[in-house]
Amino acid sequence: MADQVSEEDILLAKRIISAAERHDLPALKVLLKEGSANGQDPTASTATSPLHAAILSCGDAKHGKEADENAVATVELLLQNGAIWNDLNKEDETPGCIALRLGQKKIYDLMVEAGVRAELLFSKIAALGLGDDAEEEEEEADDETREEQPAAKKQKVSEEQVKAIQEVVEEQVLDDVSLDNRAYLKSQLRYKPGILLDESDNAVMMDWETQIMQRHAETLTPKKGLRTMNVGHGMGIVDTAFLTHDPAMHHIVEAHPQVQEKLRREGWYDKPNVTVHEGRWQEVLPKLFEEGVVLDAIYYDTFAEDYAALKEFFSEYVIQLLDPNGKFGWYNGLGADRQICYDVYTKVAEMDLYEAGFDTAWEDINVPSDLHGSSKWEGTRRPYWTIDVYRLPVNTFVSSS
C-alpha cells in the first residue's frame, strides 16, 4: 500500500502552490527549504504543481498580461529546486503547454531550455551508467562476495518476482508493439488506403507525409547521379521520391518481413541502381562500411525506435558512410504530439548532431490544416502528430563548405 500523505505535507504543498501562484519569492524560498517544488494538493479538484500554478497565474498575454520579472524569477526558482519541466496536471498539460496556450513566450522559452537541460543530463547519466540504485551500489561495494551470487539476488528480487516483471513487460509490448522494435518487426502490418498500421493500431506512416518526404529527397539530392540510401521503406514514399532524382545507386534498408514482401511485389528488387538490404540497420550498415560503400545522401525514418537509436545512427554510422560533402536527413517526428516536447527534442538533436560533427539547417513546412482532429486518425491508436509546423533538418559535416 502506498504511503498516505500526512495533513502537514498537504498543508505545506498548498502553501508552496499558493506562494508560486502569487509569485511571492521570499515566501517560496523559505517554503522550498521544507517542501518539494513538485508537490501537488491531492485534495484539490484540479491537481496542479507549483510550476503549473505559477505559469497559469501569469494570465493571457494576448490580453496584455505579459509575465513580469517576479513571474519569471518564480519559474526559475522552481526549476532550480527540481520542478519537472514535463510534469502533467489533470488536464494533461505540462507547464510549457500552459505557457504556450497563454502566449507567454518568455516563460515558454524557459520551459524549453529546462527541458533541453534535463534531457541532456539524462542522456549523460545513461551514458555513464549512473542510473543504478545508490544503496545497491553501496551494498555491493561492502560485500564483494555478492558478485558471485545470481543477478536476481544481487538486486534483492526473487526468481518469481523476476518472472512476474518479465510477464508485465511482455504484456506491455504485446499491447503496443511500438514500444519495442523487435516486437514490432514480429507484428502483423496492415496496408490500407493512405495509411500503414501495425497490429496495435499505431499509424506507422500516412500519406499526408508525402510533401515532407518529397522535400527531404529534394534537399538531400539537389542533382542527379548521387549515391543515396534510405533506412525504413514503410509505404515507399521517400524511396519513390529519391528515384525521381535519378541516383547512381540507391540503397534501401528494411527489416520488417511484410514490407520486404511489398518491395518484392512492387518490383523494387529489380529496379535499376536499387539495392534492397533485408535486416535491421544495426546489422546492415557495418557490412556496408566494410564493403567500402560511400554515400552522398542518407535518410533515416524507422519505426518503434527511440531517440537513442537515432543518435547512435548518426554518431556511429552516418559519419562512417557519408561522403565529406554529403547530406544527412531524418524524419523529425520526435515528440510531435506536443509542441513543448517537439521543441525540446529538436534542440537536443541539434546539439547532439553538432557534437557528432554535423551542422543542421532547418526548413519549416506547414502540415495540412485538416490534419488535426480529423477523420484521418480514425482507427488509429492515437494521433502521432498534433502540431502545425514540421521542422525539416538537413545535416552536413561541420567542416564541409
C-alpha atoms as a printed R data frame, in Angstrom:
    type eleno elety resid chain resno       x       y       z
1   ATOM     1    CA   MET     A     1   0.000   0.000   0.000
2   ATOM     2    CA   ALA     A     2   1.308   3.433  -0.896
3   ATOM     3    CA   ASP     A     3   2.269   5.749   1.923
4   ATOM     4    CA   GLN     A     4  -0.532   8.110   2.862
5   ATOM     5    CA   VAL     A     5   0.195  11.820   2.690
6   ATOM     6    CA   SER     A     6   0.015  13.497   6.081
7   ATOM     7    CA   GLU     A     7  -2.082  16.566   6.737
8   ATOM     8    CA   GLU     A     8   1.137  18.504   7.388
9   ATOM     9    CA   ASP     A     9   2.503  17.553   3.947
10  ATOM    10    CA   ILE     A    10  -0.763  18.542   2.271
11  ATOM    11    CA   LEU     A    11  -0.753  21.889   4.071
12  ATOM    12    CA   LEU     A    12   2.874  22.528   3.063
13  ATOM    13    CA   ALA     A    13   2.131  21.634  -0.579
14  ATOM    14    CA   LYS     A    14  -0.827  24.037  -0.549
15  ATOM    15    CA   ARG     A    15   1.322  26.828   0.861
16  ATOM    16    CA   ILE     A    16   4.033  26.251  -1.781
17  ATOM    17    CA   ILE     A    17   1.448  26.249  -4.573
18  ATOM    18    CA   SER     A    18  -0.116  29.412  -3.187
19  ATOM    19    CA   ALA     A    19   3.248  31.215  -2.941
20  ATOM    20    CA   ALA     A    20   4.102  30.130  -6.501
21  ATOM    21    CA   GLU     A    21   0.735  31.330  -7.747
22  ATOM    22    CA   ARG     A    22   1.276  34.758  -6.108
23  ATOM    23    CA   HIS     A    23   4.900  34.896  -7.350
24  ATOM    24    CA   ASP     A    24   5.864  35.507  -3.734
25  ATOM    25    CA   LEU     A    25   9.590  34.862  -3.948
26  ATOM    26    CA   PRO     A    26  10.548  35.460  -0.285
27  ATOM    27    CA   ALA     A    27   7.864  33.080   0.977
28  ATOM    28    CA   LEU     A    28   8.615  30.493  -1.716
29  ATOM    29    CA   LYS     A    29  12.336  30.422  -0.880
30  ATOM    30    CA   VAL     A    30  11.542  29.657   2.752
31  ATOM    31    CA   LEU     A    31   8.896  27.043   1.970
32  ATOM    32    CA   LEU     A    32  11.087  25.187  -0.537
33  ATOM    33    CA   LYS     A    33  13.601  24.519   2.227
34  ATOM    34    CA   GLU     A    34  10.976  22.261   3.791
35  ATOM    35    CA   GLY     A    35   8.874  21.055   0.861
36  ATOM    36    CA   SER     A    36   9.046  19.985  -2.770
37  ATOM    37    CA   ALA     A    37   8.820  22.094  -5.904
38  ATOM    38    CA   ASN     A    38   6.761  19.241  -7.358
39  ATOM    39    CA   GLY     A    39   4.229  18.789  -4.555
40  ATOM    40    CA   GLN     A    40   0.563  18.637  -5.561
41  ATOM    41    CA   ASP     A    41  -2.530  19.121  -3.468
42  ATOM    42    CA   PRO     A    42  -4.342  15.749  -3.532
43  ATOM    43    CA   THR     A    43  -7.481  17.353  -2.093
44  ATOM    44    CA   ALA     A    44  -7.863  19.808  -4.984
45  ATOM    45    CA   SER     A    45 -10.320  19.046  -7.784
46  ATOM    46    CA   THR     A    46  -7.685  20.053 -10.342
47  ATOM    47    CA   ALA     A    47  -4.272  18.715  -9.392
48  ATOM    48    CA   THR     A    48  -1.554  21.198 -10.230
49  ATOM    49    CA   SER     A    49   2.105  21.606  -9.374
50  ATOM    50    CA   PRO     A    50   3.657  24.869  -8.152
51  ATOM    51    CA   LEU     A    51   5.106  25.344 -11.645
52  ATOM    52    CA   HIS     A    52   1.697  24.951 -13.288
53  ATOM    53    CA   ALA     A    53   0.219  27.411 -10.798
54  ATOM    54    CA   ALA     A    54   2.985  29.987 -11.263
55  ATOM    55    CA   ILE     A    55   2.566  29.996 -15.043
56  ATOM    56    CA   LEU     A    56  -1.229  29.884 -15.063
57  ATOM    57    CA   SER     A    57  -1.443  32.954 -12.843
58  ATOM    58    CA   CYS     A    58   0.568  34.988 -15.378
59  ATOM    59    CA   GLY     A    59  -2.623  35.355 -17.385
60  ATOM    60    CA   ASP     A    60  -3.155  35.514 -21.138
61  ATOM    61    CA   ALA     A    61  -0.503  37.542 -22.968
62  ATOM    62    CA   LYS     A    62  -2.960  38.032 -25.808
63  ATOM    63    CA   HIS     A    63  -4.937  40.237 -23.414
64  ATOM    64    CA   GLY     A    64  -1.901  42.289 -22.464
65  ATOM    65    CA   LYS     A    65  -0.857  40.264 -19.428
66  ATOM    66    CA   GLU     A    66   2.843  39.722 -20.033
67  ATOM    67    CA   ALA     A    67   4.767  37.851 -17.340
68  ATOM    68    CA   ASP     A    68   6.663  40.297 -15.131
69  ATOM    69    CA   GLU     A    69  10.087  39.878 -13.534
70  ATOM    70    CA   ASN     A    70   8.639  38.250 -10.422
71  ATOM    71    CA   ALA     A    71   6.824  35.664 -12.505
72  ATOM    72    CA   VAL     A    72   9.960  34.820 -14.474
73  ATOM    73    CA   ALA     A    73  12.025  34.653 -11.271
74  ATOM    74    CA   THR     A    74   9.414  32.376  -9.676
75  ATOM    75    CA   VAL     A    75   9.573  29.927 -12.561
76  ATOM    76    CA   GLU     A    76  13.369  29.997 -12.475
77  ATOM    77    CA   LEU     A    77  13.398  29.368  -8.717
78  ATOM    78    CA   LEU     A    78  11.081  26.379  -9.040
79  ATOM    79    CA   LEU     A    79  13.187  24.893 -11.827
80  ATOM    80    CA   GLN     A    80  16.352  25.410  -9.773
81  ATOM    81    CA   ASN     A    81  14.685  23.454  -6.982
82  ATOM    82    CA   GLY     A    82  13.882  20.465  -9.138
83  ATOM    83    CA   ALA     A    83  10.497  21.285 -10.676
84  ATOM    84    CA   ILE     A    84   9.794  18.833 -13.509
85  ATOM    85    CA   TRP     A    85   9.560  20.511 -16.915
86  ATOM    86    CA   ASN     A    86   7.142  17.967 -18.416
87  ATOM    87    CA   ASP     A    87   5.017  17.179 -15.348
88  ATOM    88    CA   LEU     A    88   1.336  16.714 -16.237
89  ATOM    89    CA   ASN     A    89  -1.717  18.077 -14.463
90  ATOM    90    CA   LYS     A    90  -5.195  16.553 -14.644
91  ATOM    91    CA   GLU     A    91  -5.856  18.453 -17.860
92  ATOM    92    CA   ASP     A    92  -2.900  16.602 -19.443
93  ATOM    93    CA   GLU     A    93  -0.936  19.837 -19.774
94  ATOM    94    CA   THR     A    94   2.733  20.371 -18.984
95  ATOM    95    CA   PRO     A    95   3.798  23.761 -17.595
96  ATOM    96    CA   GLY     A    96   5.152  24.561 -21.063
97  ATOM    97    CA   CYS     A    97   1.789  23.705 -22.629
98  ATOM    98    CA   ILE     A    98   0.145  26.303 -20.377
99  ATOM    99    CA   ALA     A    99   2.775  28.931 -21.231
100 ATOM   100    CA   LEU     A   100   2.245  28.286 -24.944
101 ATOM   101    CA   ARG     A   101  -1.533  28.428 -24.632
102 ATOM   102    CA   LEU     A   102  -1.302  31.758 -22.780
103 ATOM   103    CA   GLY     A   103   1.197  33.193 -25.251
104 ATOM   104    CA   GLN     A   104   3.817  33.718 -22.528
105 ATOM   105    CA   LYS     A   105   6.890  33.484 -24.741
106 ATOM   106    CA   LYS     A   106   9.487  34.297 -22.062
107 ATOM   107    CA   ILE     A   107   8.100  31.578 -19.811
108 ATOM   108    CA   TYR     A   108   7.748  29.126 -22.680
109 ATOM   109    CA   ASP     A   109  11.371  29.649 -23.682
110 ATOM   110    CA   LEU     A   110  12.408  28.989 -20.080
111 ATOM   111    CA   MET     A   111  10.499  25.713 -20.142
112 ATOM   112    CA   VAL     A   112  12.123  24.638 -23.424
113 ATOM   113    CA   GLU     A   113  15.575  25.425 -22.002
114 ATOM   114    CA   ALA     A   114  14.737  23.456 -18.861
115 ATOM   115    CA   GLY     A   115  13.605  20.503 -20.958
116 ATOM   116    CA   VAL     A   116  16.784  20.564 -23.025
117 ATOM   117    CA   ARG     A   117  18.954  20.659 -19.880
118 ATOM   118    CA   ALA     A   118  17.046  17.777 -18.339
119 ATOM   119    CA   GLU     A   119  17.172  15.581 -21.443
120 ATOM   120    CA   LEU     A   120  20.888  16.194 -21.947
121 ATOM   121    CA   LEU     A   121  21.510  15.380 -18.296
122 ATOM   122    CA   PHE     A   122  19.531  12.137 -18.520
123 ATOM   123    CA   SER     A   123  21.487  11.230 -21.632
124 ATOM   124    CA   LYS     A   124  24.822  11.816 -19.889
125 ATOM   125    CA   ILE     A   125  23.711   9.813 -16.849
126 ATOM   126    CA   ALA     A   126  22.660   6.912 -19.074
127 ATOM   127    CA   ALA     A   127  25.949   7.071 -20.994
128 ATOM   128    CA   LEU     A   128  27.936   6.946 -17.764
129 ATOM   129    CA   GLY     A   129  25.832   4.115 -16.332
130 ATOM   130    CA   LEU     A   130  24.892   6.118 -13.252
131 ATOM   131    CA   GLY     A   131  21.243   5.142 -13.177
132 ATOM   132    CA   ASP     A   132  21.653   2.271 -10.686
133 ATOM   133    CA   ASP     A   133  20.269   2.438  -7.205
134 ATOM   134    CA   ALA     A   134  22.844   4.109  -4.918
135 ATOM   135    CA   GLU     A   135  22.003   1.905  -1.962
136 ATOM   136    CA   GLU     A   136  22.507  -1.219  -4.044
137 ATOM   137    CA   GLU     A   137  25.924   0.023  -5.204
138 ATOM   138    CA   GLU     A   138  26.984   0.689  -1.618
139 ATOM   139    CA   GLU     A   139  25.951  -2.809  -0.540
140 ATOM   140    CA   GLU     A   140  27.819  -4.370  -3.442
141 ATOM   141    CA   ALA     A   141  30.932  -2.393  -2.554
142 ATOM   142    CA   ASP     A   142  30.696  -3.577   1.064
143 ATOM   143    CA   ASP     A   143  30.281  -7.217   0.126
144 ATOM   144    CA   GLU     A   144  32.464  -8.378  -2.771
145 ATOM   145    CA   THR     A   145  31.134 -11.906  -2.481
146 ATOM   146    CA   ARG     A   146  27.811 -10.695  -3.866
147 ATOM   147    CA   GLU     A   147  29.460 -10.616  -7.291
148 ATOM   148    CA   GLU     A   148  29.349 -14.409  -7.253
149 ATOM   149    CA   GLN     A   149  25.631 -14.508  -6.465
150 ATOM   150    CA   PRO     A   150  22.827 -14.725  -9.063
151 ATOM   151    CA   ALA     A   151  21.722 -11.399 -10.511
152 ATOM   152    CA   ALA     A   152  18.246 -11.776  -9.033
153 ATOM   153    CA   LYS     A   153  19.670 -11.992  -5.523
154 ATOM   154    CA   LYS     A   154  22.034  -9.056  -6.023
155 ATOM   155    CA   GLN     A   155  19.011  -6.988  -6.969
156 ATOM   156    CA   LYS     A   156  17.009  -8.272  -3.978
157 ATOM   157    CA   VAL     A   157  14.442  -9.756  -6.366
158 ATOM   158    CA   SER     A   158  13.279 -13.359  -6.221
159 ATOM   159    CA   GLU     A   159  13.047 -15.547  -9.309
160 ATOM   160    CA   GLU     A   160   9.263 -15.397  -9.034
161 ATOM   161    CA   GLN     A   161   9.344 -11.611  -8.985
162 ATOM   162    CA   VAL     A   162  11.697 -11.533 -11.992
163 ATOM   163    CA   LYS     A   163   9.286 -13.763 -13.920
164 ATOM   164    CA   ALA     A   164   6.343 -11.549 -12.963
165 ATOM   165    CA   ILE     A   165   8.185  -8.431 -14.111
166 ATOM   166    CA   GLN     A   166   9.062 -10.094 -17.420
167 ATOM   167    CA   GLU     A   167   5.418 -11.055 -17.947
168 ATOM   168    CA   VAL     A   168   4.325  -7.455 -17.349
169 ATOM   169    CA   VAL     A   169   6.890  -6.159 -19.838
170 ATOM   170    CA   GLU     A   170   5.852  -8.759 -22.416
171 ATOM   171    CA   GLU     A   171   2.182  -7.823 -21.961
172 ATOM   172    CA   GLN     A   172   3.014  -4.153 -22.469
173 ATOM   173    CA   VAL     A   173   4.969  -4.914 -25.627
174 ATOM   174    CA   LEU     A   174   2.197  -7.130 -26.994
175 ATOM   175    CA   ASP     A   175  -0.384  -4.460 -26.186
176 ATOM   176    CA   ASP     A   176   1.646  -1.789 -28.028
177 ATOM   177    CA   VAL     A   177   4.356  -3.148 -30.312
178 ATOM   178    CA   SER     A   178   5.664   0.362 -30.962
179 ATOM   179    CA   LEU     A   179   7.323   0.172 -27.531
180 ATOM   180    CA   ASP     A   180   9.827  -2.397 -28.751
181 ATOM   181    CA   ASN     A   181  11.435  -2.607 -32.192
182 ATOM   182    CA   ARG     A   182  11.843  -6.365 -32.191
183 ATOM   183    CA   ALA     A   183   8.199  -6.850 -31.172
184 ATOM   184    CA   TYR     A   184   7.201  -4.508 -33.999
185 ATOM   185    CA   LEU     A   185   9.244  -6.489 -36.519
186 ATOM   186    CA   LYS     A   186   7.360  -9.645 -35.496
187 ATOM   187    CA   SER     A   187   3.969  -7.948 -35.654
188 ATOM   188    CA   GLN     A   188   1.408  -8.014 -38.456
189 ATOM   189    CA   LEU     A   189   1.127  -4.839 -40.528
190 ATOM   190    CA   ARG     A   190  -1.906  -3.621 -42.448
191 ATOM   191    CA   TYR     A   191  -1.650  -1.531 -45.581
192 ATOM   192    CA   LYS     A   192  -4.842   0.478 -46.034
193 ATOM   193    CA   PRO     A   193  -5.577   3.369 -48.397
194 ATOM   194    CA   GLY     A   194  -3.314   6.226 -47.322
195 ATOM   195    CA   ILE     A   195  -2.027   4.583 -44.165
196 ATOM   196    CA   LEU     A   196   0.190   1.800 -42.790
197 ATOM   197    CA   LEU     A   197  -0.847   0.379 -39.390
198 ATOM   198    CA   ASP     A   198   0.876  -2.015 -37.021
199 ATOM   199    CA   GLU     A   199  -1.092  -4.669 -35.152
200 ATOM   200    CA   SER     A   200  -1.538  -2.305 -32.175
201 ATOM   201    CA   ASP     A   201  -3.275   0.230 -34.443
202 ATOM   202    CA   ASN     A   202  -0.348   2.642 -34.417
203 ATOM   203    CA   ALA     A   203  -0.005   4.612 -37.635
204 ATOM   204    CA   VAL     A   204   3.460   3.703 -38.926
205 ATOM   205    CA   MET     A   205   3.154   6.096 -41.864
206 ATOM   206    CA   MET     A   206   0.423   8.140 -43.555
207 ATOM   207    CA   ASP     A   207   0.092   9.731 -46.974
208 ATOM   208    CA   TRP     A   208  -0.156  13.265 -45.524
209 ATOM   209    CA   GLU     A   209   3.638  12.997 -45.098
210 ATOM   210    CA   THR     A   210   4.153  12.892 -48.890
211 ATOM   211    CA   GLN     A   211   5.020  16.594 -49.215
212 ATOM   212    CA   ILE     A   212   7.506  16.297 -46.355
213 ATOM   213    CA   MET     A   213   9.148  13.185 -47.816
214 ATOM   214    CA   GLN     A   214   9.430  14.734 -51.275
215 ATOM   215    CA   ARG     A   215  11.063  17.811 -49.784
216 ATOM   216    CA   HIS     A   216  13.527  15.633 -47.854
217 ATOM   217    CA   ALA     A   217  14.539  13.983 -51.139
218 ATOM   218    CA   GLU     A   218  14.917  17.390 -52.804
219 ATOM   219    CA   THR     A   219  17.120  18.808 -50.047
220 ATOM   220    CA   LEU     A   220  19.336  15.713 -49.913
221 ATOM   221    CA   THR     A   221  19.713  15.197 -53.668
222 ATOM   222    CA   PRO     A   222  19.957  18.592 -55.390
223 ATOM   223    CA   LYS     A   223  21.324  16.978 -58.558
224 ATOM   224    CA   LYS     A   224  21.170  13.697 -60.436
225 ATOM   225    CA   GLY     A   225  23.626  10.837 -60.232
226 ATOM   226    CA   LEU     A   226  24.192  10.798 -56.462
227 ATOM   227    CA   ARG     A   227  24.690   7.776 -54.210
228 ATOM   228    CA   THR     A   228  21.720   7.580 -51.827
229 ATOM   229    CA   MET     A   229  20.314   5.450 -49.022
230 ATOM   230    CA   ASN     A   230  17.028   5.324 -47.122
231 ATOM   231    CA   VAL     A   231  16.542   3.374 -43.900
232 ATOM   232    CA   GLY     A   232  12.904   2.374 -43.380
233 ATOM   233    CA   HIS     A   233  10.784   1.878 -46.529
234 ATOM   234    CA   GLY     A   234   7.300   1.914 -44.977
235 ATOM   235    CA   MET     A   235   4.869   2.998 -47.702
236 ATOM   236    CA   GLY     A   236   7.698   3.739 -50.122
237 ATOM   237    CA   ILE     A   237   7.016   7.475 -50.297
238 ATOM   238    CA   VAL     A   238  10.561   8.723 -49.793
239 ATOM   239    CA   ASP     A   239  12.185   5.966 -51.864
240 ATOM   240    CA   THR     A   240   9.909   6.854 -54.778
241 ATOM   241    CA   ALA     A   241  10.914  10.496 -54.333
242 ATOM   242    CA   PHE     A   242  14.616   9.598 -54.332
243 ATOM   243    CA   LEU     A   243  14.294   7.728 -57.618
244 ATOM   244    CA   THR     A   244  12.860  10.802 -59.340
245 ATOM   245    CA   HIS     A   245  16.320  12.338 -58.881
246 ATOM   246    CA   ASP     A   246  17.996   9.507 -60.835
247 ATOM   247    CA   PRO     A   247  20.555   8.355 -58.250
248 ATOM   248    CA   ALA     A   248  23.624   6.484 -59.445
249 ATOM   249    CA   MET     A   249  22.877   3.957 -56.713
250 ATOM   250    CA   HIS     A   250  20.092   3.761 -54.151
251 ATOM   251    CA   HIS     A   251  20.188   1.527 -51.062
252 ATOM   252    CA   ILE     A   252  17.035   0.610 -49.141
253 ATOM   253    CA   VAL     A   253  17.387  -0.898 -45.665
254 ATOM   254    CA   GLU     A   254  14.209  -2.580 -44.415
255 ATOM   255    CA   ALA     A   255  13.775  -5.030 -41.545
256 ATOM   256    CA   HIS     A   256  10.061  -5.899 -41.497
257 ATOM   257    CA   PRO     A   257   9.214  -9.092 -43.444
258 ATOM   258    CA   GLN     A   258   5.878  -7.742 -44.689
259 ATOM   259    CA   VAL     A   259   7.458  -4.565 -46.003
260 ATOM   260    CA   GLN     A   260  10.135  -6.682 -47.673
261 ATOM   261    CA   GLU     A   261   7.354  -8.659 -49.346
262 ATOM   262    CA   LYS     A   262   5.799  -5.393 -50.531
263 ATOM   263    CA   LEU     A   263   9.161  -4.389 -52.001
264 ATOM   264    CA   ARG     A   264   9.318  -7.688 -53.912
265 ATOM   265    CA   ARG     A   265   5.723  -7.451 -55.075
266 ATOM   266    CA   GLU     A   266   6.252  -3.943 -56.409
267 ATOM   267    CA   GLY     A   267   9.488  -4.840 -58.189
268 ATOM   268    CA   TRP     A   268  11.926  -2.787 -56.120
269 ATOM   269    CA   TYR     A   269  14.494  -5.591 -56.130
270 ATOM   270    CA   ASP     A   270  14.620  -5.383 -59.934
271 ATOM   271    CA   LYS     A   271  14.750  -1.597 -60.330
272 ATOM   272    CA   PRO     A   272  17.989  -0.324 -61.904
273 ATOM   273    CA   ASN     A   273  20.595   1.022 -59.473
274 ATOM   274    CA   VAL     A   274  18.487  -0.085 -56.461
275 ATOM   275    CA   THR     A   275  19.776  -2.486 -53.804
276 ATOM   276    CA   VAL     A   276  17.442  -3.721 -51.056
277 ATOM   277    CA   HIS     A   277  19.067  -4.847 -47.815
278 ATOM   278    CA   GLU     A   278  16.915  -7.055 -45.598
279 ATOM   279    CA   GLY     A   279  17.568  -6.615 -41.902
280 ATOM   280    CA   ARG     A   280  17.904  -4.082 -39.126
281 ATOM   281    CA   TRP     A   281  20.206  -1.176 -39.904
282 ATOM   282    CA   GLN     A   282  22.297  -2.104 -36.865
283 ATOM   283    CA   GLU     A   283  23.254  -5.290 -38.733
284 ATOM   284    CA   VAL     A   284  23.312  -3.988 -42.325
285 ATOM   285    CA   LEU     A   285  25.309  -0.759 -42.027
286 ATOM   286    CA   PRO     A   286  28.502  -2.232 -40.535
287 ATOM   287    CA   LYS     A   287  28.648  -4.591 -43.541
288 ATOM   288    CA   LEU     A   288  28.236  -1.690 -45.971
289 ATOM   289    CA   PHE     A   289  31.083   0.142 -44.260
290 ATOM   290    CA   GLU     A   290  33.306  -2.948 -44.522
291 ATOM   291    CA   GLU     A   291  32.475  -3.114 -48.228
292 ATOM   292    CA   GLY     A   292  33.671   0.466 -48.648
293 ATOM   293    CA   VAL     A   293  30.275   1.960 -49.529
294 ATOM   294    CA   VAL     A   294  30.308   5.784 -49.587
295 ATOM   295    CA   LEU     A   295  27.082   7.786 -49.911
296 ATOM   296    CA   ASP     A   296  26.149  11.323 -50.904
297 ATOM   297    CA   ALA     A   297  22.781  11.296 -49.143
298 ATOM   298    CA   ILE     A   298  21.398   9.291 -46.209
299 ATOM   299    CA   TYR     A   299  17.845   9.415 -44.889
300 ATOM   300    CA   TYR     A   300  16.546   7.805 -41.689
301 ATOM   301    CA   ASP     A   301  12.914   7.056 -40.851
302 ATOM   302    CA   THR     A   302  12.415   3.930 -38.763
303 ATOM   303    CA   PHE     A   303   9.536   2.912 -36.502
304 ATOM   304    CA   ALA     A   304   9.431   1.679 -32.899
305 ATOM   305    CA   GLU     A   305  12.892   3.084 -32.185
306 ATOM   306    CA   ASP     A   306  13.628   5.890 -29.741
307 ATOM   307    CA   TYR     A   307  15.881   8.935 -29.880
308 ATOM   308    CA   ALA     A   308  18.820   6.909 -28.567
309 ATOM   309    CA   ALA     A   309  18.666   4.820 -31.759
310 ATOM   310    CA   LEU     A   310  18.688   7.929 -33.957
311 ATOM   311    CA   LYS     A   311  21.652   9.299 -32.024
312 ATOM   312    CA   GLU     A   312  23.539   6.027 -32.434
313 ATOM   313    CA   PHE     A   313  22.697   6.062 -36.146
314 ATOM   314    CA   PHE     A   314  24.222   9.458 -36.905
315 ATOM   315    CA   SER     A   315  27.074   9.402 -34.403
316 ATOM   316    CA   GLU     A   316  28.272   5.878 -35.203
317 ATOM   317    CA   TYR     A   317  27.252   5.126 -38.789
318 ATOM   318    CA   VAL     A   318  26.475   8.258 -40.790
319 ATOM   319    CA   ILE     A   319  29.926   9.619 -40.007
320 ATOM   320    CA   GLN     A   320  31.424   6.428 -41.499
321 ATOM   321    CA   LEU     A   321  29.293   6.121 -44.640
322 ATOM   322    CA   LEU     A   322  28.646   9.733 -45.688
323 ATOM   323    CA   ASP     A   323  30.880  11.486 -48.206
324 ATOM   324    CA   PRO     A   324  32.588  14.594 -46.710
325 ATOM   325    CA   ASN     A   325  30.358  16.765 -48.903
326 ATOM   326    CA   GLY     A   326  27.268  14.622 -48.414
327 ATOM   327    CA   LYS     A   327  23.995  15.343 -46.624
328 ATOM   328    CA   PHE     A   328  22.055  13.507 -43.925
329 ATOM   329    CA   GLY     A   329  18.347  13.856 -43.250
330 ATOM   330    CA   TRP     A   330  15.922  12.240 -40.818
331 ATOM   331    CA   TYR     A   331  12.225  12.267 -40.130
332 ATOM   332    CA   ASN     A   332  11.834  14.812 -37.356
333 ATOM   333    CA   GLY     A   333   8.821  13.443 -35.511
334 ATOM   334    CA   LEU     A   334  10.303  13.434 -32.013
335 ATOM   335    CA   GLY     A   335   7.616  14.483 -29.525
336 ATOM   336    CA   ALA     A   336   5.320  15.707 -32.302
337 ATOM   337    CA   ASP     A   337   2.187  15.018 -30.256
338 ATOM   338    CA   ARG     A   338   3.019  18.004 -28.005
339 ATOM   339    CA   GLN     A   339   4.655  21.310 -29.061
340 ATOM   340    CA   ILE     A   340   6.870  21.702 -25.972
341 ATOM   341    CA   CYS     A   341   8.284  18.194 -26.440
342 ATOM   342    CA   TYR     A   342   8.860  18.778 -30.161
343 ATOM   343    CA   ASP     A   343  10.768  21.989 -29.462
344 ATOM   344    CA   VAL     A   344  12.853  20.364 -26.725
345 ATOM   345    CA   TYR     A   345  13.858  17.319 -28.760
346 ATOM   346    CA   THR     A   346  14.577  19.413 -31.845
347 ATOM   347    CA   LYS     A   347  17.084  21.444 -29.827
348 ATOM   348    CA   VAL     A   348  18.546  18.355 -28.158
349 ATOM   349    CA   ALA     A   349  19.014  16.674 -31.538
350 ATOM   350    CA   GLU     A   350  20.712  19.753 -32.982
351 ATOM   351    CA   MET     A   351  23.155  19.866 -30.058
352 ATOM   352    CA   ASP     A   352  23.922  16.136 -30.257
353 ATOM   353    CA   LEU     A   353  24.390  16.380 -34.010
354 ATOM   354    CA   TYR     A   354  26.859  19.222 -33.588
355 ATOM   355    CA   GLU     A   355  28.766  17.195 -31.004
356 ATOM   356    CA   ALA     A   356  28.939  14.360 -33.566
357 ATOM   357    CA   GLY     A   357  30.314  16.767 -36.179
358 ATOM   358    CA   PHE     A   358  27.229  17.996 -38.045
359 ATOM   359    CA   ASP     A   359  25.748  21.396 -38.773
360 ATOM   360    CA   THR     A   360  21.949  21.499 -39.022
361 ATOM   361    CA   ALA     A   361  19.870  23.691 -41.311
362 ATOM   362    CA   TRP     A   362  16.129  23.797 -40.623
363 ATOM   363    CA   GLU     A   363  13.268  24.374 -43.022
364 ATOM   364    CA   ASP     A   364   9.751  24.898 -41.680
365 ATOM   365    CA   ILE     A   365   6.905  23.170 -43.503
366 ATOM   366    CA   ASN     A   366   3.241  23.689 -42.600
367 ATOM   367    CA   VAL     A   367   1.398  20.407 -42.144
368 ATOM   368    CA   PRO     A   368  -2.041  20.044 -43.769
369 ATOM   369    CA   SER     A   369  -4.559  22.253 -41.983
370 ATOM   370    CA   ASP     A   370  -7.178  19.493 -41.983
371 ATOM   371    CA   LEU     A   371  -4.916  17.023 -40.144
372 ATOM   372    CA   HIS     A   372  -5.731  17.941 -36.540
373 ATOM   373    CA   GLY     A   373  -8.766  16.241 -35.072
374 ATOM   374    CA   SER     A   374  -9.788  14.917 -38.460
375 ATOM   375    CA   SER     A   375 -11.148  11.580 -39.580
376 ATOM   376    CA   LYS     A   376  -7.653  10.740 -40.869
377 ATOM   377    CA   TRP     A   377  -6.896   9.337 -37.419
378 ATOM   378    CA   GLU     A   378  -9.950   7.075 -37.208
379 ATOM   379    CA   GLY     A   379  -8.924   3.511 -36.448
380 ATOM   380    CA   THR     A   380  -5.519   4.544 -35.082
381 ATOM   381    CA   ARG     A   381  -4.382   4.125 -31.503
382 ATOM   382    CA   ARG     A   382  -3.516   7.818 -31.156
383 ATOM   383    CA   PRO     A   383  -2.518  10.775 -33.356
384 ATOM   384    CA   TYR     A   384   1.265  10.884 -33.623
385 ATOM   385    CA   TRP     A   385   1.175  14.444 -34.957
386 ATOM   386    CA   THR     A   386  -0.760  17.320 -33.356
387 ATOM   387    CA   ILE     A   387   1.324  20.426 -34.120
388 ATOM   388    CA   ASP     A   388   1.242  22.872 -37.026
389 ATOM   389    CA   VAL     A   389   4.801  23.007 -38.374
390 ATOM   390    CA   TYR     A   390   7.252  20.287 -39.396
391 ATOM   391    CA   ARG     A   391  10.886  21.286 -38.905
392 ATOM   392    CA   LEU     A   392  12.849  19.594 -41.688
393 ATOM   393    CA   PRO     A   393  16.544  19.013 -40.883
394 ATOM   394    CA   VAL     A   394  19.418  18.919 -43.363
395 ATOM   395    CA   ASN     A   395  22.744  17.910 -41.857
396 ATOM   396    CA   THR     A   396  26.206  18.432 -43.309
397 ATOM   397    CA   PHE     A   397  29.600  17.888 -41.770
398 ATOM   398    CA   VAL     A   398  30.804  20.950 -39.860
399 ATOM   399    CA   SER     A   399  33.955  21.111 -41.963
400 ATOM   400    CA   SER     A   400  32.162  20.967 -45.323
401 ATOM   401    CA   SER     A   401  31.647  24.135 -47.337
